[in-house]
């Protein structure tokens, strides 16, 4: 788990610090990434589908593989464990931000899928 986090951190620092800024400037989007004011997009669920989760999730004791929807994703692509103490720590620490979510669900899925591929063993 530590190596995966370390690889993820390396990826963020080396590759992603500049590319979102270039994208934002090209799209004429106000530069306000990684703030607490960024809200989870309705009908998205990309963060509950694209990445693998190696920790135990209620009803998913072995975690979940990449590309498979979490059991706790509802019909509106919202997490049913949001605010619940049984929600995995990795999920609780994941915060929506422009870099990860982009401007639509497809961008979020593409980004998180690529991140998963770059950080998987």
C-alpha positions as CSV (number, residue, x, y, z in Angstrom):
1,X,0.0,0.0,0.0
2,X,2.8,2.4,0.9
3,X,4.5,2.0,-2.6
4,X,1.2,2.7,-4.3
5,X,0.7,5.9,-2.3
6,X,4.4,6.8,-3.0
7,X,3.9,6.2,-6.7
8,X,0.7,8.2,-6.7
9,X,2.4,11.1,-5.0
10,X,5.3,10.9,-7.4
11,X,2.9,11.0,-10.4
12,X,1.0,14.0,-9.0
13,X,4.2,16.0,-8.3
14,X,6.0,15.1,-11.6
15,X,3.2,15.0,-14.1
16,X,0.1,16.7,-12.9
17,X,1.1,19.9,-11.4
18,X,1.5,21.7,-14.7
19,X,-0.9,19.8,-17.0
20,X,-4.1,20.9,-15.2
21,X,-3.0,24.5,-15.3
22,X,-2.5,24.3,-19.1
23,X,-5.9,22.7,-19.5
24,X,-7.6,25.3,-17.3
25,X,-6.0,28.1,-19.3
26,X,-7.0,26.5,-22.6
27,X,-10.6,26.0,-21.4
28,X,-10.9,29.5,-19.9
29,X,-11.8,28.0,-16.6
30,X,-11.1,30.0,-13.4
31,X,-8.0,28.7,-11.7
32,X,-9.3,27.4,-8.3
33,X,-8.1,23.8,-8.1
34,X,-7.9,21.6,-5.0
35,X,-10.2,23.7,-2.8
36,X,-12.7,22.5,-0.3
37,X,-15.4,24.3,-2.3
38,X,-15.2,21.8,-5.2
39,X,-18.3,19.6,-4.9
40,X,-18.8,16.1,-6.1
41,X,-20.6,16.0,-9.4
42,X,-24.0,14.4,-9.6
43,X,-24.3,11.3,-11.8
44,X,-20.5,10.8,-12.0
45,X,-19.1,8.1,-9.6
46,X,-15.8,8.0,-11.5
47,X,-13.9,7.8,-8.2
48,X,-16.0,4.7,-7.2
49,X,-15.5,2.9,-10.5
50,X,-12.1,3.7,-12.1
51,X,-9.6,3.1,-9.3
52,X,-8.9,-0.2,-7.5
53,X,-9.3,-0.2,-3.8
54,X,-7.2,-2.7,-1.9
55,X,-8.7,-2.1,1.6
56,X,-11.7,-3.8,2.9
57,X,-15.1,-2.2,2.0
58,X,-18.3,-3.3,3.7
59,X,-19.8,-6.1,1.6
60,X,-16.5,-6.2,-0.4
61,X,-13.9,-7.7,2.0
62,X,-11.2,-7.9,-0.7
63,X,-11.7,-4.4,-1.9
64,X,-12.6,-3.8,-5.5
65,X,-10.8,-4.1,-8.8
66,X,-10.3,-1.1,-11.1
67,X,-13.1,-0.5,-13.6
68,X,-15.7,-2.2,-11.4
69,X,-18.3,-0.1,-9.6
70,X,-18.2,-0.2,-5.8
71,X,-21.1,-2.1,-4.3
72,X,-22.1,1.1,-2.4
73,X,-22.5,3.3,-5.5
74,X,-26.3,4.1,-5.8
75,X,-28.4,4.5,-9.0
76,X,-27.4,8.2,-9.1
77,X,-23.7,7.3,-8.9
78,X,-23.4,8.7,-5.4
79,X,-21.6,6.9,-2.5
80,X,-24.1,5.4,0.0
81,X,-21.3,5.3,2.6
82,X,-20.6,9.0,2.5
83,X,-20.4,10.2,6.1
84,X,-20.5,6.7,7.4
85,X,-17.8,5.5,9.8
86,X,-17.5,2.2,7.9
87,X,-16.4,4.1,4.7
88,X,-12.8,3.1,3.9
89,X,-10.1,5.6,4.9
90,X,-8.8,5.8,1.3
91,X,-12.3,6.9,0.2
92,X,-12.7,9.4,3.0
93,X,-9.4,11.0,2.1
94,X,-10.2,11.3,-1.6
95,X,-11.5,14.8,-2.1
96,X,-13.1,16.1,-5.3
97,X,-10.9,18.6,-7.1
98,X,-10.7,20.0,-10.7
99,X,-7.5,17.9,-11.4
100,X,-9.3,14.7,-10.7
101,X,-12.9,15.5,-11.8
102,X,-12.4,17.8,-14.8
103,X,-15.4,19.4,-16.3
104,X,-17.5,16.2,-16.9
105,X,-17.7,12.5,-16.0
106,X,-15.8,11.3,-19.1
107,X,-12.8,13.5,-18.1
108,X,-12.9,12.1,-14.6
109,X,-13.1,8.5,-15.8
110,X,-10.2,9.1,-18.2
111,X,-8.0,10.8,-15.6
112,X,-8.7,8.2,-12.9
113,X,-8.2,5.3,-15.3
114,X,-4.9,6.6,-16.5
115,X,-3.8,7.3,-12.9
116,X,-4.8,3.7,-12.0
117,X,-2.8,2.3,-14.9
118,X,0.3,4.4,-14.0
119,X,0.2,3.4,-10.3
120,X,-0.7,-0.3,-10.6
121,X,1.9,-2.9,-10.2
